[in-house]
């Protein structure tokens, strides 16, 4: 069995100390983690809101033929957002749309950018979930005297949410990882924090590996919560 020299452990301990302890650099990682979670969470909420509206517009247009202009706008939005990289959209939002905004607005701008991007994908997820609900559910609601909007809100959407929950969870995981590019607009997220510390210590191992480990733990935790939620929904369906 090969013997690892003590100087290897000393070197690792020294690198660990420089990465996390010196100048309280662990606080940089905590700040970056907080910014990552804030951006991902609020961008997901915004994306779900946008996606829900777009999906309803598209479904209503397909079923009734009305809202042609709104449907055209939504279709163009979806095509443009899905056809361009999220990083380019982020840079356009920061350096062109909000070029005169102060640097303190970087995080809200990032939330807006990622939320708009996510909305295009969520809209297709929600639309697919709505179309998966039996058309007879809509007809049953209308026969009970409910309007089309009331039927959609009270009958169709609750059933659609159960089927699209896994896809929405995957969208949140994807968005969480996509926020790693937010450092391009000078936001210290988790990835940027690791790179900042690496540039100060000139040691890449602990700073970058720790970032990868934190992302992995976050993704595994979210996946576990989603599976638990799916099991609960499945039990409620059986009851």
ZIUR-V935898 format. One record per run of one state. SS is the DSSP state (alpha for helix, beta for strand, coil for the rest). FROM is the first residue (numbers start at 0). LEN is the number of residues. If there is no record, write none. Layout:
BEGIN
((SS;FROM;LEN) (SS;FROM;LEN))
END
This chain:
BEGIN
((coil;0;5) (alpha;5;19) (coil;24;1) (alpha;25;39) (coil;64;3) (alpha;67;16) (coil;83;2) (alpha;85;12) (coil;97;5) (alpha;102;30) (coil;132;2) (alpha;134;9) (coil;143;4) (alpha;147;38) (coil;185;4) (alpha;189;12) (coil;201;3) (alpha;204;34) (coil;238;1))
END
